[in-house]
């Protein structure tokens, strides 16, 4: 049989070899066009299989949170009635159908177990808006770590670096703020974490009980960065544990959406999701749920992902880091001596596919982070998983200092005051899609008396081949001080300054404790610009405080990873499913097999290309493979499956490692 085994360091090491080792094809693409009135089916399924599969069904009805902010009446009773109507229609197609989890607040829908060959029929049922796969999510830690018996102050670098001790001296320790950790659970008996729990521990969405004890390590490590006695950034917050990842560090969409919804119901102030997938999509169920949680007043912080070494990092951010509203976090390495703080090379980059938003929003320490480990121990780990809780804890401190802040205010405070990072190799700032607004500085965020929202901006794609395109945009300036202020604006873009022009008033007066909308137009002459990605800064200044708002423009089709995911799993009758995720589809794909050495650490040879395809639609890409290459079955051993995808002249790859026994 084939066992799908992900060896993170091995996969990344092998990945470096493929840039020069392989070639890839090109052709022409077609986009999938759906008939009016049909639901969007995300993913690729075997339409002939009667095997049961779990999907997430989104209803046309607004969720309770969405309805509230639209001024529309919505209720659990109405949503339940709509679910029953849809379920009755589904039952006409098959009696092998079971509703699982139900969602009312941050997502309108339910999880559903149904035969794969009935999914296309679901698209025609009135009341269904979208159907999502029950996507697998994993922890966003990057490499193996070390267990230690105890910690001392000299071992803790990141907590003082982001400014926690100074915030404590100002009286901000997180008291009165509740932080939910959506992860593998938490060891709530750990001597440095016991203090952070009340009678309500949280919930276990894996075993469906009220004991969210960590059977892995990851959630306990994340929780320690937030609240551990002695080195947690916000040691006086109250923690709530939602166990959504199992003892192997993996979970699924259904449980994660349920936990996000539970956080809103429980009234938590901040939630941390140090987890992710390789799917770069802002409209997946987890991303939608986080957007609605933010709208309802819960500050959602999520890791950006650890695929930065793939496709030069571009477009490797994955859901839920691709959320429009949540705070997505990249990883940095804390400097030693005269070093500069640098972006970790594994940290995933934006942009988000389709919205072209800058991601991450901010960065924080995520390399060599020491924190709590189950059983009273401590652990040294790296990853954007480790960076996100720095920001969640920082958000708790900012919220304690400013309980009147909306979620977008907290996000803006962290982004507007972040420290721009310089790449020591070039002497230039890291790209916006690598660092976001920069590395967080807690005290500056607390002290800020001007907020600019949004904290970054993408103008999207400009595709006109000749002439000028003009678009209108706006942002808000919030003057939090007790005095009226006049703000000046400056805009700079790289490249030909005549080709990109931002037109707005030179200055704007904002009264004390007031908010002012600032409208402006961007004019782009694409004939003067080569296709690509152009960065700029919108600088807002009151003469003393300067806020830089990162902004980007894309000319023609942006550079992003054409494939985000690859894998191979056993199927039926000796066959295997080879799968990937294509954000925009592909003109041409190739599935190639390479043999590895016994340790699985190096390529020993090219085996063959068993599958080629053209005009592949966007979304999940699945091929059924009979396990042979050139008509011969693969012998026992370790292998790498590599999927190449080409779209609009750009080729990317993703790989996975598997073994045949």
C-alpha positions as CSV (number, residue, x, y, z in Angstrom):
1,X,0.0,0.0,0.0
2,X,1.0,3.7,-0.2
3,X,1.4,5.6,3.0
4,X,1.3,9.4,2.5
5,X,4.1,10.6,4.8
6,X,4.9,14.3,5.1
7,X,8.5,14.8,6.2
8,X,8.6,18.6,6.4
9,X,12.4,19.2,6.4
10,X,12.9,16.5,3.7
11,X,10.3,18.0,1.4
12,X,11.8,21.4,1.7
13,X,15.3,20.1,1.1
14,X,14.2,18.2,-2.0
15,X,12.3,21.3,-3.2
16,X,15.5,23.2,-3.7
17,X,16.7,20.7,-6.2
18,X,13.8,21.0,-8.6
19,X,14.4,24.5,-10.0
20,X,17.2,23.3,-12.3
21,X,16.3,19.6,-12.3
22,X,13.0,19.6,-14.2
23,X,11.3,21.2,-17.1
24,X,7.6,22.0,-17.4
25,X,5.1,22.6,-20.3
26,X,2.7,25.3,-21.4
27,X,-0.7,25.6,-23.3
28,X,-4.0,27.5,-23.3
29,X,-6.6,27.6,-20.4
30,X,-10.3,27.8,-20.1
31,X,-12.1,29.0,-17.0
32,X,-15.0,27.0,-15.5
33,X,-18.3,28.7,-16.2
34,X,-21.2,27.8,-14.0
35,X,-24.8,28.0,-15.2
36,X,-26.9,30.8,-13.5
37,X,-28.6,29.5,-10.4
38,X,-26.2,26.7,-9.6
39,X,-24.1,26.5,-6.5
40,X,-20.3,26.8,-6.7
41,X,-18.7,23.4,-6.1
42,X,-15.1,23.9,-4.8
43,X,-12.8,21.0,-5.3
44,X,-12.6,18.0,-7.7
45,X,-14.4,14.8,-6.9
46,X,-14.7,11.3,-8.4
47,X,-18.2,11.6,-9.9
48,X,-18.4,7.9,-10.3
49,X,-17.5,7.0,-6.8
50,X,-20.2,5.9,-4.2
51,X,-17.7,6.5,-1.4
52,X,-18.9,8.9,1.3
53,X,-17.2,12.2,1.5
54,X,-17.7,15.2,3.9
55,X,-18.3,18.6,2.5
56,X,-19.2,22.0,3.9
57,X,-22.5,23.4,2.5
58,X,-23.0,27.2,2.5
59,X,-26.6,28.4,2.4
60,X,-27.8,31.4,0.5
61,X,-29.2,32.7,3.8
62,X,-27.0,35.2,5.6
63,X,-25.4,34.0,8.9
64,X,-26.5,35.8,12.1
65,X,-23.4,38.0,12.1
66,X,-23.7,38.9,8.5
67,X,-27.4,39.7,8.8
68,X,-26.7,41.9,11.9
69,X,-24.2,44.0,10.1
70,X,-26.5,44.3,7.0
71,X,-29.4,45.4,9.2
72,X,-31.3,42.2,8.3
73,X,-33.2,40.0,10.8
74,X,-31.9,36.4,11.1
75,X,-32.3,33.7,13.7
76,X,-31.2,30.2,14.5
77,X,-34.8,29.0,14.0
78,X,-34.9,30.4,10.5
79,X,-31.5,28.9,9.6
80,X,-32.6,25.5,11.0
81,X,-35.7,25.7,8.8
82,X,-33.7,26.5,5.7
83,X,-31.3,23.6,6.5
84,X,-34.2,21.2,6.8
85,X,-35.6,22.4,3.4
86,X,-32.2,21.8,1.8
87,X,-31.8,18.4,3.6
88,X,-35.2,17.2,2.3
89,X,-34.2,18.1,-1.3
90,X,-30.8,16.3,-0.9
91,X,-32.7,13.3,0.4
92,X,-34.5,13.0,-2.9
93,X,-31.1,12.3,-4.6
94,X,-29.8,9.8,-2.0
95,X,-30.7,8.3,1.4
96,X,-27.0,8.0,2.3
97,X,-26.7,11.5,3.6
98,X,-26.0,12.8,7.1
99,X,-25.8,16.3,8.5
100,X,-22.9,16.8,10.9
101,X,-22.1,20.2,12.4
102,X,-24.4,23.1,12.0
103,X,-23.3,26.7,11.7
104,X,-25.4,29.8,12.4
105,X,-23.3,32.8,13.5
106,X,-20.1,33.2,11.5
107,X,-21.1,30.9,8.7
108,X,-24.5,29.9,7.3
109,X,-24.6,26.2,6.6
110,X,-23.6,22.7,7.8
111,X,-21.2,19.9,7.2
112,X,-22.6,17.0,5.2
113,X,-21.6,13.4,4.6
114,X,-22.7,12.4,1.1
115,X,-21.6,10.0,-1.7
116,X,-19.2,11.7,-4.1
117,X,-21.3,10.9,-7.1
118,X,-24.1,13.0,-5.7
119,X,-22.2,16.2,-5.3
120,X,-23.0,17.6,-8.8
121,X,-26.7,17.1,-8.0
122,X,-26.3,19.2,-4.9
123,X,-25.4,22.2,-7.1
124,X,-28.9,22.4,-8.5
125,X,-30.7,22.5,-5.1
126,X,-32.3,25.8,-4.3
127,X,-30.9,27.4,-1.2
128,X,-27.3,26.2,-1.6
129,X,-24.7,28.9,-2.4
130,X,-21.4,27.0,-2.2
131,X,-20.0,23.5,-1.5
132,X,-16.5,23.4,0.0
133,X,-14.3,20.3,0.7
134,X,-13.8,19.4,4.3
135,X,-10.2,20.6,3.9
136,X,-7.4,19.2,6.1
137,X,-5.6,21.8,8.2
138,X,-2.3,21.3,10.1
139,X,-0.1,23.1,12.5
140,X,2.1,25.9,11.1
141,X,5.3,24.9,12.8
142,X,8.3,24.5,10.5
143,X,10.9,22.2,12.0
144,X,11.8,19.8,14.7
145,X,12.4,21.3,18.1
146,X,14.2,20.5,21.3
147,X,12.6,19.7,24.7
148,X,14.2,21.4,27.7
149,X,13.5,21.0,31.4
150,X,13.3,24.6,32.4
151,X,13.7,28.2,31.1
152,X,15.5,31.3,32.3
153,X,15.3,34.9,31.4
154,X,18.4,34.7,29.2
155,X,16.7,32.1,27.0
156,X,13.7,34.4,26.2
157,X,14.5,36.8,23.4
158,X,11.2,37.5,21.6
159,X,9.1,38.7,24.5
160,X,11.3,41.7,25.4
161,X,12.1,42.3,21.8
162,X,8.5,43.1,20.9
163,X,8.2,45.4,23.9
164,X,6.1,43.3,26.4
165,X,8.0,44.4,29.6
166,X,7.5,48.1,28.9
167,X,3.8,47.5,28.2
168,X,3.6,45.7,31.6
169,X,5.3,48.7,33.3
170,X,2.5,50.8,31.8
171,X,-0.1,48.5,33.5
172,X,-1.0,46.4,30.5
173,X,-0.7,42.7,31.1
174,X,-3.8,41.4,29.4
175,X,-6.0,41.5,32.5
176,X,-9.7,41.3,31.6
177,X,-9.1,40.0,28.1
178,X,-10.0,36.4,27.0
179,X,-7.9,34.7,24.3
180,X,-9.0,31.5,22.6
181,X,-6.4,29.2,21.2
182,X,-7.7,27.1,18.3
183,X,-5.1,24.3,18.1
184,X,-4.2,20.9,19.4
185,X,-5.6,21.8,22.8
186,X,-3.6,23.1,25.8
187,X,-2.0,21.4,28.8
188,X,-4.0,23.5,31.3
189,X,-2.2,21.7,34.1
190,X,1.2,23.1,33.1
191,X,2.6,25.0,36.1
192,X,3.1,28.1,33.9
193,X,-0.4,28.0,32.4
194,X,-2.7,26.9,35.2
195,X,-3.3,30.5,36.3
196,X,-4.7,31.4,33.0
197,X,-7.7,29.1,33.1
198,X,-11.0,29.6,34.9
199,X,-13.8,27.0,35.4
200,X,-14.5,27.0,31.6
201,X,-11.5,25.3,29.9
202,X,-13.0,25.4,26.3
203,X,-14.1,22.5,24.1
204,X,-12.6,19.6,22.3
205,X,-13.9,19.5,18.7
206,X,-12.0,16.3,17.9
207,X,-13.5,14.1,20.7
208,X,-16.6,16.3,21.1
209,X,-16.3,16.8,24.9
210,X,-15.3,19.5,27.3
211,X,-11.8,18.4,28.0
212,X,-9.4,20.2,25.5
213,X,-6.2,18.6,26.9
214,X,-3.3,18.8,24.5
215,X,-2.3,15.3,23.2
216,X,0.3,16.8,20.8
217,X,2.4,19.8,22.0
218,X,1.6,22.6,19.5
219,X,-1.3,24.3,21.3
220,X,0.5,24.3,24.6
221,X,3.5,26.0,23.0
222,X,1.3,28.6,21.4
223,X,-0.5,29.3,24.6
224,X,2.8,29.8,26.5
225,X,3.9,32.6,24.2
226,X,0.6,34.3,24.9
227,X,0.2,33.8,28.7
228,X,2.9,31.7,30.4
229,X,4.0,33.0,33.8
230,X,7.4,34.6,33.5
231,X,7.6,34.9,29.7
232,X,4.2,35.1,28.2
233,X,3.5,38.4,26.5
234,X,0.1,38.9,28.1
235,X,0.4,36.8,31.3
236,X,-2.8,37.9,32.8
237,X,-5.2,37.1,30.0
238,X,-7.7,34.3,30.5
239,X,-7.2,31.4,28.1
240,X,-9.8,29.2,26.4
241,X,-8.7,26.1,24.5
242,X,-10.6,24.9,21.5
243,X,-9.1,21.6,20.4
244,X,-9.5,21.5,16.6
245,X,-6.3,19.5,15.7
246,X,-5.7,15.9,16.8
247,X,-2.7,14.2,18.3
248,X,-1.0,14.3,15.0
249,X,-1.5,18.0,14.5
250,X,-4.2,17.8,11.9
251,X,-7.9,18.7,11.7
252,X,-10.5,19.8,9.2
253,X,-12.7,22.6,8.1
254,X,-15.8,21.4,9.9
255,X,-14.2,21.5,13.4
256,X,-12.3,24.8,12.8
257,X,-15.4,26.7,11.6
258,X,-17.4,25.3,14.6
259,X,-14.6,26.5,17.0
260,X,-14.6,30.0,15.4
261,X,-18.4,30.1,15.9
262,X,-18.0,28.9,19.5
263,X,-15.5,31.7,20.1
264,X,-18.1,34.3,19.0
265,X,-20.8,32.6,21.1
266,X,-18.5,32.5,24.2
267,X,-17.6,36.2,23.7
268,X,-13.8,35.8,23.6
269,X,-11.9,38.9,22.7
270,X,-9.1,37.4,20.7
271,X,-8.6,34.1,18.9
272,X,-5.3,32.6,17.7
273,X,-5.2,30.1,14.8
274,X,-1.7,28.8,14.4
275,X,-2.8,26.5,11.6
276,X,-3.3,26.5,7.9
277,X,-3.6,24.9,4.6
278,X,-1.9,25.3,1.3
279,X,-5.1,26.7,-0.4
280,X,-4.7,30.3,-1.3
281,X,-8.4,31.4,-1.4
282,X,-10.1,34.2,0.5
283,X,-13.6,32.6,0.0
284,X,-13.0,29.3,1.8
285,X,-15.2,28.5,4.7
286,X,-12.5,29.2,7.3
287,X,-11.7,32.6,5.8
288,X,-15.4,33.6,5.6
289,X,-15.8,32.6,9.3
290,X,-12.9,34.6,10.4
291,X,-14.1,37.7,8.5
292,X,-17.4,37.4,10.3
293,X,-15.7,36.9,13.6
294,X,-13.8,40.1,13.1
295,X,-17.0,41.9,12.2
296,X,-18.6,40.7,15.4
297,X,-15.8,42.1,17.5
298,X,-13.4,39.1,17.9
299,X,-9.8,39.9,16.9
300,X,-8.7,37.0,14.8
301,X,-5.0,36.3,14.4
302,X,-3.7,33.6,12.1
303,X,-0.4,32.2,10.9
304,X,0.6,33.0,7.3
305,X,2.0,29.6,6.5
306,X,5.5,28.0,6.0
307,X,5.7,27.6,2.2
308,X,7.9,30.6,1.6
309,X,10.6,28.5,-0.1
310,X,8.2,27.4,-2.9
311,X,7.8,29.5,-6.1
312,X,10.1,32.2,-4.6
313,X,7.5,32.4,-1.9
314,X,5.1,34.4,-4.0
315,X,1.4,33.6,-3.5
316,X,2.1,30.8,-1.0
317,X,-0.2,32.2,1.8
318,X,-2.9,29.6,2.6
319,X,-6.4,29.8,4.1
320,X,-7.3,31.0,6.7
321,X,-4.3,33.4,6.4
322,X,-5.9,34.5,3.2
323,X,-8.9,36.0,5.1
324,X,-9.7,39.6,4.1
325,X,-10.1,40.8,7.7
326,X,-8.1,38.6,10.1
327,X,-4.6,39.6,11.1
328,X,-2.2,37.3,9.2
329,X,1.3,36.9,10.6
330,X,4.7,36.2,9.0
331,X,7.7,35.0,10.9
332,X,11.0,36.8,11.7
333,X,14.2,35.9,13.4
334,X,15.1,38.1,16.4
335,X,18.5,39.7,15.8
336,X,21.6,39.0,17.9
337,X,24.3,41.6,18.4
338,X,24.6,43.9,15.4
339,X,22.3,41.7,13.2
340,X,19.1,43.0,11.7
341,X,15.7,41.4,12.3
342,X,15.1,39.3,9.2
343,X,12.2,37.5,7.6
344,X,12.4,33.7,7.9
345,X,12.9,32.2,4.5
346,X,10.1,29.6,5.2
347,X,7.5,32.3,6.0
348,X,4.8,32.3,3.3
349,X,4.2,35.3,1.1
350,X,1.2,37.0,-0.5
351,X,-0.6,38.1,-2.5
352,X,-4.0,36.5,-1.9
353,X,-5.3,35.1,-5.1
354,X,-8.3,37.0,-6.5
355,X,-8.3,39.9,-4.0
356,X,-4.6,40.5,-4.6
357,X,-4.3,41.7,-1.0
358,X,-1.0,42.0,0.8
359,X,-0.3,39.2,3.2
360,X,1.0,38.9,5.8
361,X,-0.4,41.9,7.6
362,X,2.4,42.1,10.1
363,X,5.4,40.0,11.1
364,X,6.6,38.8,14.5
365,X,9.4,36.5,15.9
366,X,8.9,32.9,14.8
367,X,12.4,31.4,14.8
368,X,13.8,29.5,17.8
369,X,10.9,30.4,20.1
370,X,11.0,28.8,23.6
371,X,7.6,28.1,25.2
372,X,5.7,25.6,27.2
373,X,5.4,21.9,26.4
374,X,3.0,19.4,27.9
375,X,4.0,17.7,31.2
376,X,5.7,20.8,32.7
377,X,8.5,21.0,30.0
378,X,9.6,23.6,27.5
379,X,10.2,23.4,23.8
380,X,12.1,25.3,21.2
381,X,10.3,25.6,17.9
382,X,10.1,27.7,14.7
383,X,7.3,28.6,12.3
384,X,4.6,31.2,11.6
385,X,2.7,29.2,14.3
386,X,5.1,30.6,16.8
387,X,4.8,34.2,15.3
388,X,1.0,34.4,15.4
389,X,0.7,34.2,19.2
390,X,3.1,37.1,19.6
391,X,0.5,39.2,17.7
392,X,-2.5,37.7,19.5
393,X,-1.0,38.6,22.8
394,X,0.0,42.0,21.5
395,X,-3.6,42.5,20.4
396,X,-4.8,41.6,23.9
397,X,-2.5,44.3,25.4
398,X,-3.7,46.9,22.9
399,X,-7.3,46.0,23.6
400,X,-6.8,46.3,27.4
401,X,-5.3,49.7,26.8
402,X,-8.1,50.8,24.5
403,X,-11.2,48.8,25.3
404,X,-13.2,51.1,23.0
405,X,-11.3,49.9,20.0
406,X,-13.0,48.0,17.2
407,X,-11.2,45.0,15.7
408,X,-10.1,47.1,12.7
409,X,-8.6,49.7,15.2
410,X,-6.5,47.0,16.9
411,X,-5.3,45.7,13.5
412,X,-4.5,49.2,12.3
413,X,-2.6,50.1,15.5
414,X,-0.4,47.0,15.1
415,X,0.1,47.7,11.4
416,X,0.6,51.5,11.4
417,X,3.3,51.2,14.1
418,X,5.1,48.2,12.8
419,X,8.9,48.5,12.1
420,X,9.8,48.2,8.4
421,X,12.4,45.5,8.0
422,X,15.5,45.7,5.8
423,X,16.9,42.8,3.9
424,X,20.6,42.7,4.8
425,X,21.4,41.1,1.5
426,X,20.1,44.0,-0.5
427,X,20.0,46.9,1.9
428,X,16.4,47.5,0.7
429,X,13.1,46.8,2.6
430,X,11.7,43.4,2.3
431,X,8.7,43.2,-0.2
432,X,5.3,44.0,1.3
433,X,4.2,40.5,0.6
434,X,7.0,39.1,2.7
435,X,6.8,41.4,5.8
436,X,3.4,43.1,5.6
437,X,3.6,46.4,7.3
438,X,6.6,45.2,9.3
439,X,7.5,43.7,12.7
440,X,5.1,44.6,15.6
441,X,6.1,47.0,18.3
442,X,3.6,46.7,21.2
443,X,4.3,50.0,23.0
444,X,4.1,52.1,19.8
445,X,0.8,50.4,19.0
446,X,-0.6,51.2,22.4
447,X,0.6,54.9,22.2
448,X,-0.6,55.6,18.7
449,X,-3.0,58.5,18.5
450,X,-3.7,58.3,14.8
451,X,-5.0,55.2,13.0
452,X,-5.2,54.7,9.2
453,X,-7.4,52.0,8.0
454,X,-7.0,49.8,6.2
455,X,-3.4,49.3,7.2
456,X,-2.3,48.2,3.7
457,X,-3.9,48.4,0.3
458,X,-3.9,46.6,-3.0
459,X,-5.2,48.3,-6.1
460,X,-5.5,44.9,-7.8
461,X,-4.8,44.1,-11.5
462,X,-4.5,46.6,-14.3
463,X,-4.8,44.7,-17.6
464,X,-5.5,47.4,-20.2
465,X,-2.9,47.0,-22.9
466,X,-2.8,50.7,-23.9
467,X,-4.1,54.0,-22.5
468,X,-4.8,54.8,-18.9
469,X,-6.9,53.2,-16.2
470,X,-8.3,55.2,-13.3
471,X,-9.9,53.8,-10.1
472,X,-11.3,55.5,-7.1
473,X,-10.3,54.4,-3.6
474,X,-10.5,55.6,-0.1
475,X,-9.2,55.1,3.4
476,X,-10.0,56.5,6.9
477,X,-8.0,58.6,9.3
478,X,-8.9,58.4,12.9
479,X,-7.6,61.2,15.1
480,X,-7.6,59.8,18.6
481,X,-6.1,62.8,20.3
482,X,-7.9,65.7,22.0
483,X,-6.7,68.2,19.4
484,X,-7.6,68.8,15.8
485,X,-4.8,67.7,13.4
486,X,-3.9,68.5,9.8
487,X,-2.5,65.5,7.9
488,X,-0.4,65.6,4.7
489,X,-0.1,62.8,2.2
490,X,2.7,61.6,0.0
491,X,2.8,58.7,-2.4
492,X,5.7,56.9,-3.9
493,X,5.8,53.9,-6.2
494,X,8.8,52.1,-7.6
495,X,9.5,52.3,-11.3
496,X,8.3,55.0,-13.7
497,X,6.7,57.7,-11.6
498,X,4.8,59.0,-14.6
499,X,3.1,55.7,-15.1
500,X,1.4,55.5,-11.7
501,X,-0.2,58.6,-10.2
502,X,-2.2,59.0,-7.0
503,X,-4.4,62.0,-6.9
504,X,-5.8,63.3,-3.7
505,X,-5.9,66.5,-1.6
506,X,-2.5,67.6,-0.2
507,X,-3.8,67.8,3.3
508,X,-6.8,67.0,5.4
509,X,-7.9,68.4,8.7
510,X,-9.4,65.9,11.2
511,X,-11.1,67.2,14.4
512,X,-10.2,65.8,17.8
513,X,-11.5,62.3,18.4
514,X,-13.0,62.1,15.0
515,X,-12.7,60.1,11.8
516,X,-12.3,61.4,8.3
517,X,-12.7,59.5,4.9
518,X,-10.0,60.3,2.4
519,X,-10.9,59.7,-1.2
520,X,-8.3,59.5,-4.0
521,X,-7.9,58.3,-7.5
522,X,-5.1,56.1,-8.9
523,X,-4.2,56.5,-12.6
524,X,-2.1,53.8,-14.2
525,X,-0.6,53.9,-17.7
526,X,0.0,50.3,-18.4
527,X,1.8,51.0,-21.7
528,X,4.7,52.4,-19.7
529,X,5.0,49.5,-17.4
530,X,6.3,46.0,-17.9
531,X,4.0,43.2,-16.5
532,X,4.7,42.6,-12.9
533,X,4.2,43.8,-9.3
534,X,4.8,47.3,-8.2
535,X,5.1,48.4,-4.6
536,X,4.5,51.8,-3.1
537,X,3.9,53.6,0.2
538,X,1.2,56.0,1.1
539,X,2.7,58.2,3.8
540,X,0.3,60.0,6.2
541,X,1.9,62.6,8.6
542,X,0.7,65.1,11.1
543,X,4.1,66.7,11.3
544,X,5.2,64.5,14.2
545,X,3.8,61.0,13.7
546,X,4.4,59.3,10.3
547,X,2.4,56.3,9.2
548,X,3.4,54.3,6.1
549,X,0.6,52.4,4.4
550,X,2.0,49.6,2.1
551,X,0.3,49.5,-1.3
552,X,0.7,47.4,-4.4
553,X,-0.4,47.4,-8.0
554,X,-0.3,44.5,-10.5
555,X,0.2,45.0,-14.2
556,X,-1.3,42.0,-16.1
557,X,-1.4,38.6,-14.4
558,X,0.3,38.7,-11.0
559,X,3.1,36.4,-10.0
560,X,1.8,33.7,-7.6
561,X,2.3,30.0,-7.1
562,X,0.2,28.3,-9.8
563,X,-0.2,25.3,-7.6
564,X,-0.3,25.3,-3.8
565,X,-0.6,21.7,-2.8
566,X,0.4,18.2,-3.8
567,X,-0.3,14.8,-2.3
568,X,-0.9,11.1,-3.0
569,X,-3.1,8.8,-1.0
570,X,-4.4,5.2,-1.4
571,X,-7.8,4.9,-3.2
572,X,-9.5,1.7,-4.2
573,X,-8.5,-1.4,-6.2
574,X,-4.8,-0.7,-5.9
575,X,-5.2,2.8,-7.3
576,X,-4.2,6.2,-5.8
577,X,-5.5,9.7,-5.8
578,X,-2.9,12.3,-6.7
579,X,-4.2,15.7,-5.8
580,X,-3.2,19.4,-5.9
581,X,-4.8,22.8,-5.7
582,X,-4.8,25.3,-8.6
583,X,-5.9,28.8,-7.6
584,X,-6.5,29.9,-11.2
585,X,-6.6,26.6,-13.0
586,X,-3.8,25.6,-15.4
587,X,-3.2,25.5,-19.1
588,X,-1.1,22.4,-18.7
589,X,-0.2,20.0,-15.8
590,X,2.3,17.2,-15.4
591,X,2.5,14.6,-12.6
592,X,6.0,13.3,-12.3
593,X,7.5,10.6,-10.1
594,X,11.1,10.7,-8.7
595,X,12.9,8.0,-6.7
596,X,14.5,9.0,-3.4
597,X,17.3,7.4,-1.4
598,X,16.6,5.1,1.6
599,X,16.5,8.0,4.0
600,X,14.2,10.0,1.7
601,X,16.5,13.0,1.7
602,X,17.8,13.1,-1.9
603,X,16.7,12.4,-5.4
604,X,18.2,9.3,-7.0
605,X,16.5,9.5,-10.3
606,X,13.6,10.5,-12.6
607,X,11.1,7.6,-12.8
608,X,8.6,9.0,-15.3
609,X,5.5,11.2,-16.0
610,X,2.4,9.0,-15.7
611,X,-0.2,11.8,-16.1
612,X,-0.5,14.9,-18.2
613,X,-3.5,17.2,-18.5
614,X,-4.6,20.4,-20.3
615,X,-7.2,23.1,-19.6
616,X,-7.6,22.2,-15.9
617,X,-10.2,24.3,-14.2
618,X,-9.5,26.3,-10.9
619,X,-9.7,24.6,-7.6
620,X,-8.8,21.1,-6.4
621,X,-7.2,19.0,-9.1
622,X,-7.4,15.2,-8.7
623,X,-6.2,12.4,-10.9
624,X,-6.7,8.7,-10.3
625,X,-3.3,6.9,-10.8
626,X,-2.9,3.2,-11.2
627,X,0.5,3.2,-9.5
628,X,2.4,2.4,-12.7
629,X,4.9,4.3,-14.8
630,X,5.3,3.3,-18.4
631,X,3.1,0.2,-17.6
632,X,5.3,-1.0,-14.8
633,X,4.3,-0.9,-11.1
634,X,6.6,1.0,-8.8
635,X,8.8,-1.2,-6.7
636,X,9.0,-0.7,-2.9
637,X,10.8,2.4,-1.8
638,X,10.5,6.1,-1.2
639,X,9.3,8.5,-3.9
640,X,8.5,12.1,-4.5
641,X,5.4,13.1,-6.5
642,X,5.8,16.5,-8.2
643,X,2.9,18.3,-9.9
644,X,3.8,21.0,-12.3
645,X,1.2,23.6,-13.3
646,X,1.5,26.3,-16.0
647,X,-0.8,29.3,-16.3
648,X,-0.3,32.6,-18.2
649,X,3.3,31.7,-19.0
650,X,4.3,31.0,-15.4
651,X,5.1,27.5,-14.1
652,X,5.1,26.4,-10.5
653,X,5.4,23.0,-8.8
654,X,4.4,21.4,-5.5
655,X,5.6,18.0,-4.2
656,X,4.9,15.4,-1.6
657,X,6.8,12.4,-0.4
658,X,5.3,8.9,-0.2
659,X,6.5,5.3,0.4
660,X,5.5,2.0,-1.2
661,X,5.7,-1.1,0.9
